[in-house]
Amino acid sequence: MTADAPALRKIVIVGVGLIGASFALAQRAAGQTATIVGVGRGRANLDDALNASVIDRAVLLESDWAAETADADLVLLAAPVAQFTGLLVAMAGRLGAHTIVTDAGSTKQDVVAAARAHLGAALPRFVPGHPIAGTEHTGAKAGFAALFQGRNVVLTPLPETVPTAVERVAELWRACGAQVRELDPAVHDRIFAAVSHLPHVLAFALVEALAMRPDAEDIFRYAASGFRDFTRIAAGSPEMWRDIALANRAALLAELTAYRAQLDRVAAMIEAGDVGALEAVLARASAARRAWGARHAAPTSVPADGPRESQT
């Protein structure tokens, strides 16, 4: 934190799931003394967050929760992206004069459009963000302070976003152990359609297709590590991934079309028995995956038996 930045007194986290809870715990681990208010739909999950000292106070979404934002220094929207428009509408005109708003959504162009439509005078204090971390687990109980250690957090500030707001949000993520980067919202959505949204849709689709087969019981009985590793992310939140797929539909559909064409190419090689072409595809893929793995090894701060990464 910069020397002239005043200490935060109150943080409001809307959506105390894996990301929201982990952000709160990471802030506490970094010495943050602000009061943390958790806002959510379910009383049981909020009670879990209270009992684990993730948050100091709990407010149900069905109540007048936006009143909490009037004296907040920071509001983090960590709910499913389909809820953002309603959340922004509820906050409009009620935010404090210095309240910074940020989010943890996996898509950015839709979030930016909603903020432009509803935040009004508070728009220059909105800093769109996306922490590139997660697991297949959900809820406040899934949160842990080391989730963001060594991970990227992408900020996609608007042209009118004030630099001090961007820097304050970046400081908070760096305090979580994250590496902060910036992207244009459209570039962000195109990249993550390819490396996050597409893989999740493929995993969900494969598991659903196999589960619907009459021999599903035998298939799952003999499934082993390859199936486990490829489909782990299909255990994630259906609601969240439904919202992400629809919010980023144009970029995701383009990636699905390209992937379908690649599958057709590989299928043609197998059908033709084209050993050389098939091996060349597999070799290029293997080399690219190994190179990526060498550059992006899992941070050592996360226990080996702890939650595994799933980009969101």
SERO-4910 file (N, C-alpha, C, O; in steps of 0.05 Angstrom, whole numbers):
BEGIN
 pado doro    nc1    nc2    nc3   cac1   cac2   cac3    cc1    cc2    cc3    oc1    oc2    oc3
  Met    A     17    -24      0      0      0      0     18     25      0     37     26     15
  Thr    A     11     44    -16     27     69    -17     24     84      9      4     82     23
  Ala    A     45     99     15     46    112     41     24    132     45     14    136     68
  Asp    A     14    145     24     -6    165     26    -34    155     23    -54    170     23
  Ala    A    -37    128     19    -64    117     16    -76    111     43    -64     97     59
  Pro    A   -100    123     49   -112    118     75   -120     89     79   -126     75     59
  Ala    A   -119     80    103   -126     52    109   -156     48    103   -172     66    108
  Leu    A   -162     24     94   -190     18     89   -204     13    115   -193      0    134
  Arg    A   -228     23    117   -244     19    141   -266     -2    137   -274    -16    155
  Lys    A   -276     -4    112   -298    -23    107   -297    -34     79   -294    -19     59
  Ile    A   -299    -60     77   -300    -74     51   -326    -89     50   -333   -104     68
  Val    A   -340    -86     28   -365   -102     23   -360   -122      1   -352   -114    -21
  Ile    A   -364   -147      7   -360   -168    -13   -387   -180    -19   -400   -192     -2
  Val    A   -396   -177    -44   -421   -188    -53   -416   -215    -66   -406   -216    -89
  Gly    A   -423   -236    -52   -417   -263    -62   -394   -275    -47   -371   -272    -55
  Val    A   -400   -288    -24   -379   -299     -7   -375   -328    -14   -378   -346      4
  Gly    A   -368   -333    -39   -361   -360    -47   -331   -364    -46   -317   -352    -31
  Leu    A   -321   -382    -64   -292   -388    -64   -275   -363    -67   -257   -358    -52
  Ile    A   -282   -346    -88   -266   -323    -94   -269   -301    -72   -250   -291    -62
  Gly    A   -294   -295    -66   -299   -274    -46   -288   -281    -19   -276   -264     -6
  Ala    A   -292   -306    -10   -281   -315     16   -251   -315     16   -238   -307     36
  Ser    A   -239   -325     -6   -209   -326     -7   -198   -298     -7   -177   -293      5
  Phe    A   -211   -279    -21   -201   -251    -20   -202   -240      8   -182   -228     17
  Ala    A   -223   -245     22   -225   -236     50   -204   -248     67   -191   -234     83
  Leu    A   -200   -274     65   -180   -288     81   -151   -278     74   -135   -275     92
  Ala    A   -146   -274     49   -120   -264     40   -115   -236     51    -92   -230     59
  Gln    A   -136   -219     51   -133   -192     62   -126   -194     92   -109   -179    102
  Arg    A   -140   -211    106   -135   -213    135   -107   -223    140    -93   -214    158
  Ala    A    -98   -243    124    -71   -253    127    -50   -232    121    -28   -233    132
  Ala    A    -57   -213    104    -38   -191     97    -39   -168    118    -25   -149    115
  Gly    A    -56   -171    138    -57   -151    159    -79   -130    156    -80   -110    170
  Gln    A    -98   -136    137   -120   -117    133   -138   -116    158   -146   -137    168
  Thr    A   -144    -92    167   -160    -88    191   -188    -78    185   -203    -73    204
  Ala    A   -195    -74    161   -221    -63    154   -243    -83    162   -239   -107    163
  Thr    A   -266    -72    168   -290    -89    173   -298   -100    146   -301    -86    127
  Ile    A   -303   -126    145   -311   -140    120   -340   -149    123   -346   -165    141
  Val    A   -357   -138    106   -385   -145    105   -390   -163     82   -383   -157     59
  Gly    A   -402   -186     88   -409   -205     67   -438   -204     59   -455   -204     77
  Val    A   -443   -203     33   -471   -202     23   -475   -227      7   -459   -234    -10
  Gly    A   -498   -241     11   -503   -265     -4   -532   -274     -3   -548   -262     11
  Arg    A   -538   -294    -19   -566   -303    -22   -574   -323      0   -597   -325      8
  Gly    A   -554   -339     10   -560   -360     28   -551   -355     56   -527   -349     61
  Arg    A   -568   -358     75   -561   -354    103   -540   -375    112   -522   -368    127
  Ala    A   -543   -400    104   -525   -420    113   -496   -414    105   -477   -417    121
  Asn    A   -492   -406     80   -465   -399     71   -454   -375     85   -430   -374     92
  Leu    A   -471   -355     90   -462   -331    105   -454   -339    134   -435   -329    145
  Asp    A   -470   -357    146   -463   -367    173   -436   -381    173   -421   -378    191
  Asp    A   -431   -397    152   -405   -410    149   -383   -389    149   -362   -393    161
  Ala    A   -387   -368    133   -367   -347    131   -362   -333    158   -340   -327    165
  Leu    A   -384   -328    172   -382   -315    199   -367   -334    218   -349   -325    233
  Asn    A   -374   -359    219   -362   -378    238   -333   -382    232   -317   -388    251
  Ala    A   -324   -379    207   -296   -382    200   -281   -356    201   -258   -354    193
  Ser    A   -294   -334    211   -282   -307    212   -273   -297    185   -254   -281    183
  Val    A   -287   -306    164   -281   -296    137   -292   -267    136   -279   -250    124
  Ile    A   -316   -263    147   -328   -236    147   -335   -229    176   -336   -245    194
  Asp    A   -340   -203    180   -348   -193    206   -378   -190    209   -389   -193    231
  Arg    A   -391   -184    187   -420   -182    188   -432   -194    163   -418   -194    142
  Ala    A   -456   -204    164   -470   -216    141   -496   -202    135   -511   -195    153
  Val    A   -501   -198    109   -525   -185    100   -537   -201     78   -523   -208     58
  Leu    A   -562   -208     79   -576   -223     58   -581   -205     34   -588   -181     37
  Leu    A   -578   -216     11   -582   -202    -14   -611   -192    -17   -616   -171    -29
  Glu    A   -630   -206     -4   -658   -199     -6   -665   -175     11   -687   -164      9
  Ser    A   -646   -166     29   -650   -143     45   -641   -118     31   -634   -119      7
  Asp    A   -640    -95     44   -630    -70     32   -599    -70     35   -588    -53     48
  Trp    A   -587    -89     22   -558    -93     24   -542    -69     14   -520    -63     24
  Ala    A   -553    -55     -7   -538    -33    -20   -533    -10      0   -516      6     -5
  Ala    A   -549     -9     22   -544     12     42   -516      9     54   -504     28     63
  Glu    A   -505    -15     53   -478    -20     63   -456     -7     47   -434     -3     56
  Thr    A   -463      0     22   -442     12      5   -438     42      9   -418     53     -1
  Ala    A   -456     55     23   -454     84     26   -428     92     41   -417    113     34
  Asp    A   -419     76     60   -395     84     75   -373     63     70   -354     62     85
  Ala    A   -375     48     48   -354     28     42   -331     41     27   -335     59     11
  Asp    A   -307     32     33   -284     41     18   -281     25     -8   -272     35    -28
  Leu    A   -289     -1     -6   -287    -19    -29   -311    -37    -30   -319    -48    -10
  Val    A   -321    -41    -55   -342    -61    -59   -331    -81    -80   -324    -73   -102
  Leu    A   -330   -106    -73   -321   -127    -91   -346   -144    -99   -358   -156    -82
  Leu    A   -352   -145   -125   -373   -161   -135   -361   -188   -143   -347   -190   -163
  Ala    A   -368   -209   -127   -357   -235   -132   -380   -255   -136   -376   -279   -131
  Ala    A   -402   -246   -145   -426   -263   -151   -424   -272   -180   -407   -262   -195
  Pro    A   -442   -290   -188   -443   -298   -217   -448   -273   -234   -463   -255   -226
  Val    A   -436   -272   -258   -437   -248   -274   -465   -241   -283   -470   -218   -288
  Ala    A   -483   -260   -285   -510   -254   -293   -525   -237   -273   -545   -224   -279
  Gln    A   -515   -236   -248   -527   -220   -227   -517   -191   -227   -528   -174   -213
  Phe    A   -496   -185   -242   -483   -159   -240   -501   -136   -246   -500   -115   -232
  Thr    A   -517   -138   -267   -534   -116   -274   -553   -108   -251   -555    -85   -244
  Gly    A   -565   -128   -238   -582   -123   -215   -567   -111   -192   -577    -93   -178
  Leu    A   -543   -120   -188   -527   -110   -166   -519    -80   -171   -520    -64   -153
  Leu    A   -511    -74   -196   -504    -47   -203   -528    -28   -201   -525     -5   -192
  Val    A   -551    -38   -209   -575    -21   -207   -581    -15   -178   -588      7   -171
  Ala    A   -578    -35   -160   -583    -31   -132   -564    -11   -119   -572      4   -101
  Met    A   -539    -11   -129   -519      8   -117   -521     36   -129   -511     55   -116
  Ala    A   -532     39   -152   -532     64   -167   -543     87   -149   -565     84   -138
  Gly    A   -528    108   -146   -536    131   -131   -533    127   -101   -539    146    -85
  Arg    A   -523    104    -92   -521     99    -63   -493     95    -54   -487     93    -30
  Leu    A   -474     94    -73   -446     91    -66   -435    116    -53   -444    138    -59
  Gly    A   -416    112    -35   -403    135    -22   -387    150    -43   -381    140    -65
  Ala    A   -381    175    -36   -367    193    -55   -339    182    -63   -328    190    -84
  His    A   -327    165    -46   -301    155    -51   -300    125    -53   -278    113    -54
  Thr    A   -323    112    -54   -324     83    -56   -314     73    -82   -322     82   -104
  Ile    A   -295     54    -81   -285     41   -105   -300     15   -109   -304      0    -90
  Val    A   -308     10   -134   -322    -15   -140   -305    -31   -159   -294    -21   -179
  Thr    A   -302    -57   -153   -288    -75   -171   -303   -101   -172   -323   -105   -158
  Asp    A   -294   -119   -189   -308   -145   -192   -288   -167   -197   -265   -162   -202
  Ala    A   -298   -192   -196   -282   -215   -200   -294   -233   -222   -289   -257   -223
  Gly    A   -309   -220   -240   -322   -235   -261   -304   -246   -282   -283   -234   -288
  Ser    A   -311   -269   -295   -294   -281   -315   -298   -270   -343   -284   -278   -361
  Thr    A   -318   -252   -346   -321   -238   -371   -320   -209   -365   -327   -200   -343
  Lys    A   -313   -193   -385   -308   -165   -379   -324   -145   -397   -333   -125   -386
  Gln    A   -329   -151   -422   -343   -132   -439   -372   -128   -429   -382   -106   -429
  Asp    A   -385   -150   -421   -412   -147   -411   -413   -132   -384   -432   -117   -380
  Val    A   -393   -137   -368   -392   -123   -342   -387    -93   -346   -400    -77   -333
  Val    A   -369    -86   -364   -364    -58   -370   -389    -45   -381   -395    -22   -373
  Ala    A   -404    -58   -399   -428    -47   -410   -449    -42   -388   -462    -21   -388
  Ala    A   -452    -61   -370   -471    -57   -348   -463    -34   -330   -480    -19   -321
  Ala    A   -437    -32   -324   -427    -10   -308   -432     17   -321   -440     36   -308
  Arg    A   -427     19   -347   -432     44   -361   -461     51   -360   -468     75   -358
  Ala    A   -479     31   -361   -507     37   -362   -518     45   -335   -539     59   -334
  His    A   -506     36   -313   -519     39   -287   -503     54   -265   -515     63   -246
  Leu    A   -477     56   -267   -461     67   -245   -461     98   -244   -456    110   -224
  Gly    A   -467    110   -267   -469    139   -267   -444    153   -258   -422    147   -269
  Ala    A   -446    171   -239   -423    187   -230   -401    170   -217   -378    179   -215
  Ala    A   -408    146   -209   -388    129   -196   -371    113   -216   -352     99   -208
  Leu    A   -377    115   -242   -363     99   -262   -333    103   -261   -318     83   -264
  Pro    A   -322    127   -257   -293    130   -257   -280    115   -234   -255    112   -233
  Arg    A   -296    106   -214   -285     91   -192   -290     61   -194   -288     46   -175
  Phe    A   -297     53   -219   -302     24   -224   -277     12   -237   -268     23   -258
  Val    A   -267     -9   -226   -243    -22   -236   -250    -52   -242   -249    -68   -224
  Pro    A   -256    -58   -267   -263    -86   -274   -239   -104   -269   -216    -96   -275
  Gly    A   -243   -128   -258   -221   -146   -252   -229   -175   -256   -252   -182   -257
  His    A   -208   -192   -257   -212   -221   -260   -188   -235   -248   -167   -236   -260
  Pro    A   -192   -247   -224   -170   -264   -213   -170   -290   -227   -190   -304   -228
  Ile    A   -146   -298   -237   -144   -323   -253   -136   -345   -233   -113   -354   -233
  Ala    A   -155   -353   -217   -150   -374   -197   -176   -386   -190   -197   -374   -194
  Gly    A   -176   -409   -178   -200   -422   -170   -196   -452   -165   -174   -462   -170
  Thr    A   -217   -465   -157   -217   -494   -154   -245   -503   -164   -261   -486   -171
  Glu    A   -250   -529   -163   -276   -539   -170   -296   -537   -147   -319   -545   -150
  His    A   -286   -527   -124   -303   -525   -100   -317   -498    -98   -307   -478   -109
  Thr    A   -339   -497    -84   -354   -472    -82   -362   -467    -53   -359   -484    -36
  Gly    A   -371   -442    -48   -380   -434    -22   -358   -423     -4   -334   -426    -10
  Ala    A   -366   -410     18   -347   -398     36   -328   -418     48   -304   -411     52
  Lys    A   -337   -442     53   -319   -462     65   -296   -470     46   -275   -480     55
  Ala    A   -299   -465     20   -278   -471      1   -256   -451      0   -234   -456    -11
  Gly    A   -260   -427     12   -241   -406     11   -215   -412     26   -216   -425     47
  Phe    A   -193   -403     16   -167   -405     31   -149   -382     23   -150   -373      0
  Ala    A   -133   -372     42   -118   -347     38    -97   -349     16    -91   -328      4
  Ala    A    -87   -372     10    -65   -375     -9    -75   -379    -38    -59   -383    -56
  Leu    A   -101   -377    -43   -112   -382    -69    -99   -366    -91    -94   -375   -113
  Phe    A    -93   -340    -85    -83   -322   -106    -52   -320   -106    -41   -305   -123
  Gln    A    -39   -334    -89    -10   -333    -88      3   -341   -115     -2   -363   -125
  Gly    A     17   -322   -127     31   -328   -152     13   -328   -177     22   -334   -199
  Arg    A    -13   -323   -173    -32   -323   -195    -34   -296   -208    -27   -275   -196
  Asn    A    -44   -295   -233    -49   -270   -246    -76   -259   -238    -96   -274   -235
  Val    A    -78   -233   -235   -103   -219   -233   -103   -199   -256    -85   -182   -257
  Val    A   -123   -200   -273   -124   -182   -296   -144   -160   -290   -167   -165   -283
  Leu    A   -135   -135   -293   -152   -112   -290   -157   -101   -318   -139   -100   -335
  Thr    A   -182    -92   -323   -189    -81   -350   -201    -53   -346   -225    -49   -352
  Pro    A   -186    -34   -335   -197     -8   -330   -208      6   -354   -199      2   -377
  Leu    A   -228     23   -350   -240     39   -372   -222     63   -377   -206     70   -360
  Pro    A   -225     76   -400   -209    100   -405   -214    121   -384   -195    137   -378
  Glu    A   -238    123   -373   -244    143   -353   -239    135   -324   -243    151   -306
  Thr    A   -231    110   -320   -225    101   -293   -202    117   -281   -181    120   -294
  Val    A   -205    127   -257   -184    144   -245   -161    126   -237   -165    104   -226
  Pro    A   -136    135   -243   -112    118   -236   -110    111   -207   -101     89   -201
  Thr    A   -119    128   -189   -117    121   -161   -134     97   -153   -127     81   -136
  Ala    A   -157     95   -166   -174     71   -161   -161     46   -172   -162     25   -159
  Val    A   -150     47   -196   -136     24   -207   -113     15   -189   -110     -8   -183
  Glu    A    -98     35   -179    -75     28   -162    -84     16   -135    -71     -2   -125
  Arg    A   -105     27   -124   -115     16    -98   -124    -13   -102   -117    -30    -85
  Val    A   -139    -19   -123   -147    -46   -128   -123    -64   -133   -122    -87   -123
  Ala    A   -104    -54   -149    -80    -70   -154    -65    -76   -128    -55    -98   -125
  Glu    A    -63    -56   -111    -49    -60    -85    -62    -83    -69    -49    -99    -57
  Leu    A    -89    -83    -68   -103   -103    -53    -98   -131    -64    -95   -150    -49
  Trp    A    -98   -133    -91    -92   -159   -102    -63   -168    -98    -57   -191    -93
  Arg    A    -45   -148    -99    -17   -155    -94    -13   -164    -65      3   -181    -59
  Ala    A    -29   -152    -47    -28   -161    -19    -37   -190    -16    -30   -203      4
  Cys    A    -53   -200    -35    -62   -228    -35    -41   -246    -46    -44   -271    -46
  Gly    A    -19   -235    -56      2   -251    -68      0   -253    -98     15   -268   -111
  Ala    A    -18   -238   -111    -23   -241   -139     -5   -223   -156      6   -203   -145
  Gln    A     -2   -229   -181     12   -213   -201    -10   -198   -217    -27   -211   -229
  Val    A     -9   -172   -217    -30   -156   -230    -21   -148   -258      1   -137   -262
  Arg    A    -39   -153   -277    -34   -145   -305    -59   -131   -315    -80   -132   -303
  Glu    A    -56   -117   -338    -79   -103   -349    -83   -111   -378    -64   -117   -393
  Leu    A   -109   -113   -386   -116   -120   -413   -140   -103   -422   -155    -93   -405
  Asp    A   -143    -99   -447   -168    -88   -458   -190   -108   -454   -185   -132   -457
  Pro    A   -215   -100   -447   -236   -119   -442   -242   -138   -465   -246   -162   -460
  Ala    A   -241   -129   -490   -246   -146   -512   -224   -167   -516   -229   -190   -522
  Val    A   -199   -158   -512   -177   -177   -513   -179   -198   -491   -175   -222   -496
  His    A   -186   -189   -467   -190   -207   -445   -210   -229   -452   -205   -252   -448
  Asp    A   -233   -221   -462   -254   -240   -468   -246   -259   -490   -254   -283   -489
  Arg    A   -232   -250   -509   -223   -268   -531   -203   -289   -520   -205   -313   -526
  Ile    A   -184   -280   -504   -164   -298   -493   -177   -319   -475   -171   -343   -477
  Phe    A   -195   -310   -457   -205   -329   -437   -227   -347   -449   -234   -368   -438
  Ala    A   -239   -339   -472   -256   -357   -486   -240   -382   -495   -251   -404   -495
  Ala    A   -215   -377   -502   -198   -399   -512   -186   -416   -490   -187   -441   -492
  Val    A   -176   -404   -469   -161   -419   -449   -176   -426   -424   -167   -441   -408
  Ser    A   -200   -415   -421   -216   -421   -397   -244   -430   -404   -253   -452   -396
  His    A   -259   -413   -418   -287   -419   -423   -291   -444   -441   -308   -460   -436
  Leu    A   -275   -446   -462   -276   -469   -480   -270   -495   -465   -286   -514   -466
  Pro    A   -247   -497   -450   -242   -521   -436   -264   -529   -416   -270   -553   -414
  His    A   -276   -510   -403   -297   -517   -384   -321   -528   -399   -333   -548   -391
  Val    A   -329   -515   -421   -352   -525   -436   -346   -553   -447   -364   -570   -447
  Leu    A   -322   -558   -456   -315   -585   -466   -316   -606   -444   -326   -628   -449
  Ala    A   -306   -599   -421   -307   -618   -398   -336   -624   -391   -343   -648   -387
  Phe    A   -352   -604   -388   -380   -608   -381   -394   -625   -402   -409   -644   -396
  Ala    A   -389   -619   -428   -402   -633   -450   -394   -662   -450   -411   -680   -455
  Leu    A   -368   -668   -446   -359   -696   -446   -372   -712   -424   -382   -734   -428
  Val    A   -371   -701   -400   -382   -716   -377   -412   -720   -381   -422   -742   -375
  Glu    A   -427   -700   -390   -455   -703   -395   -461   -724   -416   -479   -740   -413
  Ala    A   -445   -724   -438   -449   -743   -459   -445   -772   -449   -461   -790   -456
  Leu    A   -424   -776   -433   -418   -803   -423   -439   -811   -402   -447   -834   -401
  Ala    A   -448   -792   -386   -467   -798   -365   -494   -806   -377   -510   -821   -364
  Met    A   -500   -797   -401   -526   -803   -413   -526   -830   -429   -547   -839   -438
  Arg    A   -503   -842   -431   -502   -867   -446   -512   -891   -429   -510   -890   -405
  Pro    A   -524   -911   -442   -534   -934   -427   -513   -949   -412   -518   -962   -392
  Asp    A   -487   -947   -421   -465   -961   -408   -450   -942   -389   -426   -947   -384
  Ala    A   -462   -921   -380   -449   -901   -364   -436   -913   -339   -414   -905   -331
  Glu    A   -450   -932   -326   -439   -943   -302   -412   -957   -307   -394   -954   -291
  Asp    A   -410   -972   -328   -385   -985   -335   -364   -964   -342   -340   -967   -334
  Ile    A   -371   -944   -357   -352   -923   -366   -340   -910   -342   -315   -907   -340
  Phe    A   -356   -902   -323   -345   -887   -300   -331   -906   -281   -313   -898   -266
  Arg    A   -338   -932   -281   -324   -951   -264   -295   -954   -272   -277   -957   -255
  Tyr    A   -289   -952   -298   -262   -957   -307   -247   -930   -314   -224   -931   -322
  Ala    A   -261   -908   -311   -247   -882   -316   -225   -879   -296   -228   -885   -272
  Ala    A   -202   -868   -305   -179   -865   -287   -167   -837   -289   -182   -817   -293
  Ser    A   -141   -835   -287   -129   -809   -283   -132   -790   -307   -136   -766   -304
  Gly    A   -132   -801   -332   -136   -784   -355   -163   -771   -355   -166   -747   -359
  Phe    A   -183   -786   -349   -211   -776   -347   -213   -756   -324   -225   -735   -326
  Arg    A   -201   -763   -301   -202   -746   -278   -190   -719   -283   -201   -698   -277
  Asp    A   -166   -719   -296   -152   -693   -300   -166   -676   -321   -168   -652   -318
  Phe    A   -177   -689   -342   -190   -674   -363   -216   -662   -354   -224   -641   -363
  Thr    A   -230   -677   -337   -258   -669   -330   -261   -657   -302   -284   -651   -294
  Arg    A   -239   -654   -287   -242   -643   -260   -258   -617   -259   -274   -614   -241
  Ile    A   -254   -600   -278   -268   -574   -278   -297   -576   -283   -312   -557   -279
  Ala    A   -307   -599   -293   -335   -603   -297   -350   -606   -270   -375   -607   -270
  Ala    A   -336   -607   -248   -348   -608   -222   -354   -580   -211   -364   -577   -189
  Gly    A   -348   -560   -227   -353   -532   -219   -382   -525   -219   -399   -541   -224
  Ser    A   -387   -500   -213   -414   -489   -210   -428   -488   -237   -420   -472   -254
  Pro    A   -450   -503   -241   -465   -500   -267   -476   -472   -271   -475   -462   -294
  Glu    A   -485   -459   -250   -496   -433   -253   -475   -413   -263   -480   -397   -281
  Met    A   -452   -414   -250   -430   -396   -258   -422   -400   -287   -419   -380   -302
  Trp    A   -418   -425   -295   -408   -430   -322   -430   -426   -343   -423   -420   -366
  Arg    A   -455   -430   -336   -477   -422   -354   -476   -393   -359   -477   -384   -382
  Asp    A   -473   -377   -338   -472   -348   -341   -448   -339   -358   -450   -321   -375
  Ile    A   -425   -351   -353   -401   -343   -368   -404   -350   -397   -397   -334   -415
  Ala    A   -414   -374   -403   -417   -382   -431   -435   -363   -447   -430   -356   -469
  Leu    A   -457   -354   -434   -476   -336   -447   -465   -308   -449   -469   -294   -468
  Ala    A   -451   -299   -428   -440   -272   -428   -418   -268   -449   -415   -246   -460
  Asn    A   -403   -289   -454   -381   -287   -474   -387   -304   -498   -369   -316   -510
  Arg    A   -413   -305   -506   -421   -324   -527   -407   -320   -554   -400   -340   -567
  Ala    A   -403   -295   -562   -391   -291   -589   -363   -303   -590   -356   -318   -609
  Ala    A   -346   -296   -571   -319   -306   -570   -318   -336   -566   -302   -350   -578
  Leu    A   -336   -346   -549   -337   -375   -543   -346   -391   -568   -335   -412   -574
  Leu    A   -366   -381   -582   -376   -394   -606   -354   -395   -627   -352   -415   -641
  Ala    A   -338   -374   -629   -316   -374   -648   -295   -396   -641   -285   -410   -658
  Glu    A   -290   -399   -615   -271   -419   -606   -282   -447   -610   -268   -465   -618
  Leu    A   -308   -451   -605   -321   -477   -609   -320   -485   -639   -315   -508   -646
  Thr    A   -324   -465   -657   -323   -470   -685   -294   -479   -693   -291   -498   -709
  Ala    A   -274   -465   -683   -247   -471   -689   -239   -499   -678   -225   -514   -691
  Tyr    A   -249   -505   -655   -242   -531   -642   -256   -553   -657   -245   -575   -661
  Arg    A   -281   -549   -666   -296   -569   -681   -280   -575   -708   -279   -598   -716
  Ala    A   -269   -554   -720   -254   -558   -745   -229   -574   -739   -221   -591   -755
  Gln    A   -216   -569   -716   -192   -585   -709   -199   -614   -704   -185   -632   -712
  Leu    A   -222   -619   -690   -231   -646   -686   -236   -660   -713   -229   -684   -716
  Asp    A   -248   -646   -731   -253   -658   -757   -227   -665   -771   -225   -686   -784
  Arg    A   -207   -648   -769   -180   -653   -781   -169   -679   -769   -159   -696   -784
  Val    A   -170   -681   -742   -158   -704   -729   -174   -729   -736   -162   -750   -741
  Ala    A   -200   -727   -737   -217   -750   -744   -210   -760   -772   -209   -784   -777
  Ala    A   -205   -741   -791   -198   -749   -818   -172   -763   -818   -168   -782   -834
  Met    A   -153   -754   -802   -126   -768   -801   -129   -796   -791   -117   -814   -801
  Ile    A   -146   -799   -770   -150   -826   -758   -164   -844   -779   -156   -867   -782
  Glu    A   -184   -834   -791   -199   -849   -811   -181   -858   -834   -183   -881   -844
  Ala    A   -163   -840   -842   -145   -847   -865   -121   -863   -856   -105   -872   -873
  Gly    A   -117   -866   -830    -93   -880   -821    -68   -864   -826    -47   -876   -831
  Asp    A    -70   -838   -826    -47   -821   -833    -29   -818   -809    -32   -800   -793
  Val    A    -11   -837   -806      7   -838   -783     23   -812   -779     25   -801   -757
  Gly    A     35   -803   -801     53   -780   -799     38   -755   -791     47   -740   -773
  Ala    A     15   -750   -803      0   -726   -796    -10   -726   -768    -10   -707   -753
  Leu    A    -20   -750   -760    -31   -752   -733     -8   -749   -712    -12   -735   -692
  Glu    A     14   -761   -717     37   -758   -698     46   -730   -697     54   -720   -675
  Ala    A     46   -716   -719     55   -688   -720     37   -670   -702     46   -653   -687
  Val    A     10   -675   -704     -8   -660   -687     -3   -665   -658     -1   -647   -642
  Leu    A      0   -691   -651      5   -698   -623     31   -687   -613     33   -679   -590
  Ala    A     52   -688   -630     78   -678   -622     78   -648   -617     89   -638   -597
  Arg    A     65   -633   -635     63   -604   -631     48   -597   -605     56   -580   -590
  Ala    A     26   -612   -601     10   -607   -577     26   -614   -552     25   -599   -532
  Ser    A     40   -636   -552     55   -645   -529     77   -625   -522     81   -618   -499
  Ala    A     91   -615   -543    113   -596   -539    102   -570   -527    114   -558   -509
  Ala    A     79   -561   -539     68   -536   -529     58   -538   -500     62   -520   -484
  Arg    A     46   -561   -494     36   -564   -466     59   -567   -446     58   -555   -425
  Arg    A     80   -581   -453    104   -583   -436    117   -556   -432    125   -549   -410
  Ala    A    119   -540   -453    131   -513   -451    114   -495   -433    125   -481   -416
  Trp    A     88   -497   -436     70   -481   -419     73   -490   -390     74   -473   -372
  Gly    A     73   -516   -385     76   -526   -358    101   -517   -345    102   -512   -321
  Ala    A    123   -516   -360    149   -508   -349    149   -479   -341    161   -471   -321
  Arg    A    134   -463   -356    133   -434   -350    113   -427   -328    116   -407   -315
  His    A     93   -444   -324     71   -438   -306     67   -460   -285     45   -469   -282
  Ala    A     89   -468   -273     87   -488   -252     70   -477   -229     70   -453   -224
  Ala    A     56   -495   -215     39   -487   -192     55   -474   -171     77   -484   -165
  Pro    A     46   -452   -159     61   -438   -137     66   -457   -114     49   -473   -107
  Thr    A     90   -456   -102     97   -473    -80     83   -466    -55     84   -481    -35
  Ser    A     70   -442    -54     56   -434    -29     30   -449    -25     20   -449     -3
  Val    A     20   -462    -46     -4   -478    -43      4   -507    -37     19   -518    -52
  Pro    A     -6   -519    -15      1   -546     -8     -4   -566    -31    -24   -563    -46
  Ala    A     13   -586    -34     11   -605    -56    -16   -619    -55    -26   -627    -76
  Asp    A    -27   -623    -31    -53   -637    -29    -76   -618    -27    -98   -627    -21
  Gly    A    -71   -593    -32    -92   -573    -30   -107   -571    -56   -103   -586    -75
  Pro    A   -126   -551    -58   -142   -548    -82   -125   -542   -106   -104   -530   -104
  Arg    A   -134   -552   -129   -119   -548   -154   -131   -526   -170   -155   -520   -167
  Glu    A   -115   -514   -187   -124   -490   -202   -144   -496   -223   -143   -517   -236
  Ser    A   -163   -479   -225   -182   -479   -248   -187   -450   -256   -200   -436   -240
  Gln    A   -178   -442   -279   -182   -415   -287   -212   -409   -289   -227   -425   -299
  Thr    A   -219   -385   -280   -247   -378   -281   -251   -350   -292   -273   -340   -294
***
